[in-house]
Amino acid sequence: MSKCYLLLGTNLGDKSANLSTAIHEVSDQIGQVITKSSIYRTAAWGKEDQDDFLNQVIEVECDLDPHKVLKACLSIEQEMGRIRYEKWGERLIDIDVLYYDDLVIETSSLVIPHPELQNRRFTLIPLVEIAPNFIHVGFNQTNRELLECCKDQLEVLRE
């Protein structure tokens, strides 16, 4: 079995329910959810004229390969009603693959570790909560070390 870490984010509708539904669907379609971070509230990143986001990181044990995990994440987003209007725009649900074991993958459709993980406190804070010592193979630093040197100043508040 492999371990992957997924970031869930939502800023439309019943945000808490969206996260719960996404976790249930991940459990059904990808694998067993082993650990969940707390839920964090963050102002929108990238495109700031929208409602705050709720974010949560989950650790999943699965036997799907990384590309099938991505395909399942996109399927869950679509099933839940996500429509992609614009980059960094509002979303009912967003599911990003942060890590898959210690693999490094760079294809046109999938990059693991997530290429912006080290630049986003709303990703690193919940990740450090559940996997502080997991090492980002590209930087050879733990998630805790990445958070300590992250330049992002966006406030991330536990719900």
PyMOL commands that set and color helices and strands:
alter all, ss='L'
color gray80, all
select helices_A, chain A and resi 15-29+66-79+117-119+121-130+143-148
alter helices_A, ss='H'
color red, helices_A
select strands_A, chain A and resi 2-10+31-36+40-42+53-62+94-100+105-106+111-112+135-136+141-142+156-158
alter strands_A, ss='S'
color yellow, strands_A
deselect
rebuild
show_as cartoon
